[in-house]
Amino acid sequence: MKVSISLAAVAAVALTTSVATAQDREGWPESFTVGTASQGGTFFAYGSGWANLVADELGISGGGEVTGGPMQNMALVHTGDAAFGMTTMGPAAESIAGTNPIAPGIQMTNACAMFPMYQTPFSVTTLSSSGIQSIADIPAGARIGFGPAGSTSDTYFPRIMETLGVEFERRNGGWSDLGGQLQDGLLDAIAFAVGVPVPIVSQLEVQTEITIIEFTEEEQQQILDTFPVSAFAIAADTYTTLESDARSVSMWNFAIANCDLPDSFVHAVVDIVMSDNERMVNIHRAARATIPENWDKNEVMMWHPGAASWFIENAGADIPADMIHGG
């Protein structure tokens, strides 16, 4: 009799647990994609990494998808063609305002903030053999690669170069492709707005001698006065090429979620990414900034309710109700 009661109790607990799990996952998708950027850049490495981590932890099929970067990711997540994506604050602000070049006039307000990622520094890389050691050394008509069309780099770096008085020929392409063109002498420089270390730059400095150009104090201040960026220093230990910290500017990146995704699903995803920073750093060193206290770096997007609840509960985040989607 005791055995039968025990078995019945076990069955009841199992049934209760099963029902609870089913309720917790109500409305969850069977699979998901994370909009990243081109191969050879940090978005792709970082995004594919956390997509695979979440898929493994939740037992759901998911992965990173090659895209045109922040601007396209805002569009994909807004429409629901991608559940998640990654964006930079400048492109996010333009997309919400309806000035995203992918869909001019459409305010992309159905892409919600999910968690802070890292800062994107702006830097220029050349071959040492070019003799270009500074922004002032860049010759008129220089062929400069700005990354994929619509990327953060392509959106802002040409404007920055024009502000600094550089005359150039604009080239676009994936980071790996542009790295090959630089090596082959088809480009004079690549202007990166990518989280560091940039995979293709790390690869280039192993294969050839490169120069990573920093901004002068005057150039940095001119950029700060003109664009929505912050002062930043690329640490000397980021690349073997650097002998000291390199003066730069940067924009924050955030992971984004379609605002209509179930709160419990987004909460679970945020918990996996934010609760174990060492695991994220193993995916990419830029994730050293993927920590709960950086929640306040979002001043542009509405928060997904599921993400907001995680930061309020676990990071003491003071997120105003009017900054939470549907709040």
Phi, psi and omega in degrees: 000317180297321181296316182295323178295318180298316179295321179296320180295317178300317180298319181295318179296316179299318180295317180298316180298318180298317180295318181298317180296319179296321179292318180299328184258018180298127178084359180293145177287157177281339178206167179208158173234152176244117177290125183246253178193207182279156176294146182096352178251169183289322179306316183293313182295314182292312184294317178296324180296311182285334175296315179293322178298312180295318180300316180294316184291323184264351180069033179240142177293129180193160179184173178279152180233132177294129180221184177277001177105200189309315181295312180293325179297322177300318180292315182296318181286321178303317182277346182089004177293338171229136179293317184231165176196185178224140182217170177246151190300323178298304177300326179296315180297318179294321181294318180293327180282349179090018181247020174293123183297342179290324180214074182303137177091348179264120178277113186273074185265003179258019171250119186250150177293140181240306175201153179287142180254280182193175178269145177256108177280152175259124180211160182241135178240135177227168170281138179302329181294345181286338183081359180277111183247350183208170177299321181295337180281346184293119184288155177300135180082011180300141178272110184244129176271127183249014179086188180298145177302132179088357178287169177302316180298313182292332181284319188251327187294322175301321178294320179297315180299318179296320178298325180273004175083019180271131174260132189208163168260128185272128177235143179237159178161171176293155185298319180297319179295317180294324177299319177296321179294323178297314179299325182276000179081013180274346176233151176267335181197159171238130178259108184262135164233084189213146176301145183256150000285139178283123184309316184289330177290318177300322179291317182297319184289344173280325187271335183204177178267125182236164174239129175257112187275132173257160176280148171287168178301320181293318179295317179301314181295322179298320179291317180299325182285343189248331188234160181280067183230169178238158176293145183207152174234125176281115185300144183301329182277005179291319180226148177292336180293327183282135176258343177208169179301142182254126181292132184209186170226163184209164172234147177281147174249145177228146169282144182233155180227147172300130187296341183272356179296147180303139181303318184295326180292310181295321177301317181294320179296313180299320181299319180295315184287318189270345186272351182216085185295327180301321179295321178291320180296329176294335176285314178200138183298334179299338182290359174300338178266358180276071183232152187306322184293349178273012178303330186282002179281353176268111175238015188242311189261152170291144178277144169290135182306321180294323178287316180302317181297324179295314182290326177293317182286322190251343182237005181063028183295135178258073182269118181298146180302326182281002174253007178251128183304127180081359184277000000 
